[in-house]
Amino acid sequence: MATPIGAIPEDLQGRVWVSTTDGISRLEPGSGVFKHYTAKDGLPGGSYFVGSAARGPDGQLHFGGVNGLSSFLPDGIRDNPYPPLVRITDFLVANKPHPLPGPVGSIGQITLSHRESAFSLEFAGLHYAAPASNRYSYRLEGFDEAWVDTDATKRFASYTNLDPGNYVFRVRASNKDGVWSEAPAALTITVTPPWWKTWWFRLLATALLASLGVAAYRLRVRALVQQKGMLERQVGARTAELVLQKDAAERRKREAEQLGEAADRGRRNIALLSDIGRRLTANLDTEAIMTTLYEHVRC
């Protein structure tokens, strides 16, 4: 919703001043910078009347409002040059105060376990000219990629489930006129890893895995050697069996050849005897043989 405007006078420097129902604002036409002033800056507060504004011969501006007349020299309105002194005021883990060896703003470093990786930090800007208008900017180096801006209603930063490692929390503050503190408050935070993520456990696990790998390799080599020996024995046994079978086959072959040769010799002998018999029979006296047979038959 737009704020109702009462009057828009211009000062001798060309700056535009705007009265509203919520104070007076200044606009720099050249740069576009806009600054708003309220009762916190010394104005009487309340609304200003429509058209109730004038500039005096000396350049003084006058605004009429429900609480009286506001008059001032524009050149006399200066920003507060003093930045606030920023301090970290509290450190909480799981929304509970964390025991520390001293004030959190002076110890400089905090070490947390991996179970304490959810924490909050509270801070404040020590500047009491309109402290509700102070602004803050914070960053957790190692986690936040950029600065995070906030106002006086949220003077804390919360982080959850951070990875183990080293972090630096920095916070700076500005007063109501936008003057920032030069040196931010800083706190180094170390989150230790669980035992299974420590370097010594990883080294031990690596050594154990390497030992298991070597043992597995040796067992594999031993199994292969045993398998090779078994295969060699099986091949030797099979080879011996084949040699025996070959010898038996050659022996049977020789026996068969010998039997064949004996059979050939027998057949040759029979043929020779038959031939001799035929020759003998051809030379015998047939009549004498018939007579002898007759005699034997008659007897």
LUMKOLLO-513488 format. One line per 3 residues: their letters; for each residue y, x, z negated of C-alpha. Coordinates in Angstrom, 3 decimals. Example, Ala and Ser with C-alpha at 12.3 -4.5 7.8 and 13.67 -1.06 7.14 Angstrom:
# residues 2
AS) -4.500 12.300 -7.800  -1.060 13.670 -7.140
# end
This chain:
# residues 299
MAT) 0.000 0.000 0.000  3.409 1.425 1.005  5.978 2.159 -1.725
PIG) 9.246 0.140 -1.312  12.226 2.327 -0.390  15.655 1.816 -1.999
AIP) 17.956 4.278 -0.220  17.817 7.357 2.018  20.857 9.626 1.559
EDL) 21.141 13.151 2.994  22.477 16.162 1.089  24.772 18.878 2.391
QGR) 21.781 21.036 3.426  20.351 18.308 5.648  17.539 17.432 3.267
VWV) 16.619 13.773 2.988  16.298 12.136 -0.433  14.423 8.851 -0.753
STT) 14.622 6.548 -3.778  11.625 4.290 -4.380  10.172 2.107 -7.077
DGI) 8.288 5.158 -8.371  10.937 7.902 -8.432  12.817 10.005 -5.917
SRL) 11.334 12.078 -3.115  12.735 14.994 -1.110  11.881 15.675 2.521
EPG) 12.564 18.947 4.338  13.056 17.833 7.980  12.542 21.321 9.368
SGV) 9.232 22.071 7.656  8.038 18.576 6.836  7.549 19.546 3.169
FKH) 7.603 16.483 0.929  8.177 16.650 -2.827  8.139 13.692 -5.233
YTA) 9.936 13.542 -8.597  9.191 11.054 -11.372  9.954 10.542 -15.036
KDG) 7.789 13.603 -15.746  10.486 15.682 -14.030  13.344 14.249 -16.103
LPG) 14.251 11.069 -14.203  14.912 7.970 -16.305  11.935 6.249 -14.683
GSY) 11.659 2.730 -13.348  12.597 1.358 -9.955  15.725 2.134 -7.976
FVG) 17.824 -0.573 -6.367  17.878 -1.096 -2.631  20.979 0.490 -1.085
SAA) 22.152 1.890 -4.410  22.782 5.536 -3.492  25.806 7.707 -2.697
RGP) 26.803 11.335 -2.171  29.899 12.650 -3.929  32.487 15.048 -2.494
DGQ) 30.830 17.933 -4.344  27.456 17.089 -2.827  26.162 15.391 -5.946
LHF) 23.745 12.521 -5.289  23.836 9.274 -7.247  21.036 6.709 -7.422
GGV) 21.247 3.431 -9.262  18.150 1.998 -10.919  17.007 -0.466 -13.532
NGL) 17.308 2.204 -16.244  20.752 3.448 -15.267  22.373 5.930 -12.939
SSF) 20.614 9.157 -11.891  23.009 11.895 -10.721  22.213 15.490 -9.802
LPD) 23.171 18.370 -7.545  20.398 18.899 -4.980  20.866 22.686 -5.037
GIR) 20.275 22.639 -8.776  16.785 21.202 -8.379  14.497 24.220 -8.469
DNP) 10.730 24.491 -8.679  9.141 25.915 -11.783  8.357 29.561 -10.880
YPP) 5.896 30.144 -13.682  2.234 29.672 -12.813  -0.171 28.474 -15.476
LVR) -2.444 30.885 -17.300  -5.950 29.669 -16.491  -8.842 29.983 -18.908
ITD) -12.532 28.985 -18.936  -12.801 26.909 -22.103  -16.452 25.872 -22.391
FLV) -19.913 26.476 -20.968  -22.631 23.809 -21.134  -26.301 23.824 -20.197
ANK) -27.890 20.410 -19.593  -24.630 18.848 -20.874  -24.979 20.638 -24.214
PHP) -22.902 23.570 -25.538  -24.651 26.837 -24.860  -24.760 29.406 -27.688
LPG) -22.656 32.422 -26.757  -21.851 35.696 -28.534  -18.137 34.881 -28.367
PVG) -15.528 32.688 -26.667  -16.600 31.974 -23.124  -13.243 33.097 -21.808
SIG) -13.657 36.601 -23.235  -17.345 37.523 -22.869  -17.201 38.056 -19.100
QIT) -20.935 37.611 -18.438  -23.716 35.137 -19.218  -27.443 35.516 -18.600
LSH) -29.562 32.379 -18.173  -33.257 31.791 -17.705  -34.591 29.876 -14.706
RES) -34.943 26.811 -16.983  -31.175 26.899 -17.613  -30.078 26.858 -13.984
AFS) -28.244 23.515 -14.391  -24.934 24.134 -16.150  -21.252 23.141 -16.293
LEF) -18.027 25.036 -16.885  -14.807 23.580 -18.258  -11.389 25.149 -17.662
AGL) -7.719 24.565 -18.361  -4.329 25.748 -17.106  -2.055 26.759 -19.975
HYA) 1.181 25.286 -18.626  2.778 22.439 -20.522  5.502 21.308 -18.127
APA) 3.742 18.178 -16.833  0.189 19.493 -17.458  -1.257 16.323 -15.951
SNR) 0.189 17.466 -12.631  -1.521 20.852 -12.700  -4.092 21.470 -9.990
YSY) -7.163 23.677 -9.943  -9.309 25.473 -7.424  -12.686 27.021 -8.246
RLE) -15.550 28.732 -6.503  -18.998 30.015 -7.480  -19.479 33.128 -5.392
GFD) -23.025 33.247 -4.105  -23.215 29.454 -3.860  -19.903 27.821 -2.792
EAW) -18.839 28.737 0.721  -15.194 27.788 0.082  -12.832 27.023 -2.782
VDT) -13.150 23.549 -4.301  -9.874 21.795 -5.185  -9.521 19.387 -8.090
DAT) -6.816 17.959 -10.366  -6.204 17.693 -14.095  -8.506 14.687 -14.415
KRF) -11.540 16.765 -13.459  -11.252 20.136 -15.150  -14.905 21.088 -14.852
ASY) -17.476 22.307 -12.346  -21.194 21.498 -12.407  -24.104 23.253 -10.713
TNL) -27.805 22.365 -10.671  -31.016 24.128 -9.712  -29.491 27.431 -8.689
DPG) -31.807 30.050 -7.281  -32.330 33.170 -9.395  -29.637 35.727 -8.739
NYV) -26.140 36.906 -9.647  -23.103 34.622 -9.339  -19.399 34.936 -10.142
FRV) -17.428 31.820 -11.095  -13.693 32.026 -10.410  -11.035 29.407 -11.149
RAS) -7.280 29.375 -10.551  -4.572 26.863 -11.415  -1.157 25.765 -10.174
NKD) 1.725 24.067 -11.936  3.249 20.777 -10.815  5.354 22.608 -8.221
GVW) 2.360 24.239 -6.553  2.828 27.755 -7.929  -0.662 29.243 -8.242
SEA) -1.859 31.741 -10.805  -2.206 35.206 -9.334  -5.343 36.300 -11.220
PAA) -8.115 33.698 -11.497  -10.338 33.527 -14.546  -13.794 34.907 -13.800
LTI) -17.248 34.716 -15.359  -20.356 36.501 -14.100  -23.508 34.383 -14.366
TVT) -27.005 35.814 -13.943  -29.974 33.462 -13.511  -33.193 35.339 -14.188
PPW) -36.255 34.456 -12.107  -39.493 33.057 -13.589  -42.224 35.606 -14.237
WKT) -44.006 34.713 -11.009  -40.857 35.611 -9.041  -40.108 38.911 -10.757
WWF) -40.364 42.183 -8.851  -43.122 43.536 -11.079  -45.248 40.410 -10.573
RLL) -44.736 40.563 -6.817  -45.659 44.260 -6.872  -48.746 43.510 -8.948
ATA) -49.699 40.607 -6.673  -49.218 42.821 -3.608  -51.395 45.525 -5.139
LLA) -54.034 42.934 -6.058  -54.031 41.472 -2.557  -54.274 44.954 -1.093
SLG) -57.226 45.743 -3.393  -58.907 42.490 -2.419  -58.327 43.310 1.244
VAA) -59.850 46.780 0.842  -62.810 45.351 -1.097  -63.337 42.669 1.551
YRL) -63.148 45.324 4.274  -65.712 47.490 2.496  -68.021 44.531 1.937
RVR) -67.675 43.632 5.595  -68.448 47.202 6.672  -71.448 47.303 4.322
ALV) -72.713 43.981 5.672  -72.300 45.238 9.240  -74.153 48.461 8.413
QQK) -76.982 46.486 6.794  -77.062 44.119 9.748  -77.153 47.072 12.131
GML) -80.019 48.665 10.176  -81.952 45.417 10.174  -81.416 45.037 13.910
ERQ) -82.561 48.613 14.480  -85.712 47.980 12.448  -86.361 44.770 14.351
VGA) -85.809 46.552 17.669  -88.099 49.392 16.545  -90.800 46.959 15.494
RTA) -90.496 45.019 18.713  -90.544 48.217 20.734  -93.686 49.400 18.938
ELV) -95.293 46.028 19.562  -94.423 46.223 23.248  -95.841 49.765 23.433
LQK) -99.085 48.555 21.867  -99.215 45.644 24.272  -98.573 48.001 27.170
DAA) -101.305 50.382 26.025  -103.742 47.472 25.609  -102.868 46.175 29.067
ERR) -103.372 49.618 30.602  -106.670 49.980 28.755  -107.880 46.599 30.024
KRE) -106.732 47.569 33.481  -108.729 50.812 33.342  -111.776 48.936 32.015
AEQ) -111.450 46.393 34.795  -111.154 49.193 37.332  -114.200 50.894 35.841
LGE) -116.199 47.632 35.961  -115.107 47.113 39.538  -116.183 50.613 40.434
AAD) -119.578 50.065 38.683  -120.061 46.800 40.537  -119.266 48.519 43.816
RGR) -121.743 51.269 43.029  -124.408 48.630 42.138  -123.832 46.780 45.371
RNI) -124.029 50.010 47.312  -127.252 50.949 45.505  -128.803 47.545 46.213
ALL) -127.872 47.774 49.861  -129.310 51.274 50.012  -132.589 50.162 48.390
SDI) -132.791 47.202 50.717  -132.336 49.438 53.668  -134.984 51.828 52.383
GRR) -137.358 48.901 51.827  -136.824 47.670 55.357  -137.554 51.110 56.683
LTA) -140.726 51.429 54.597  -141.915 47.998 55.588  -141.425 48.774 59.231
NLD) -143.751 51.853 59.006  -146.706 50.081 57.179  -149.915 48.952 59.002
TEA) -149.643 45.215 59.282  -153.336 44.602 59.848  -154.323 46.636 56.807
IMT) -151.841 44.694 54.649  -153.157 41.340 55.941  -156.760 42.400 55.290
TLY) -155.992 43.464 51.775  -154.189 40.218 51.102  -157.108 38.228 52.458
EHV) -159.524 40.073 50.293  -157.398 39.493 47.236  -157.063 35.798 48.047
RC) -160.870 35.361 48.578  -161.751 37.048 45.328
# end
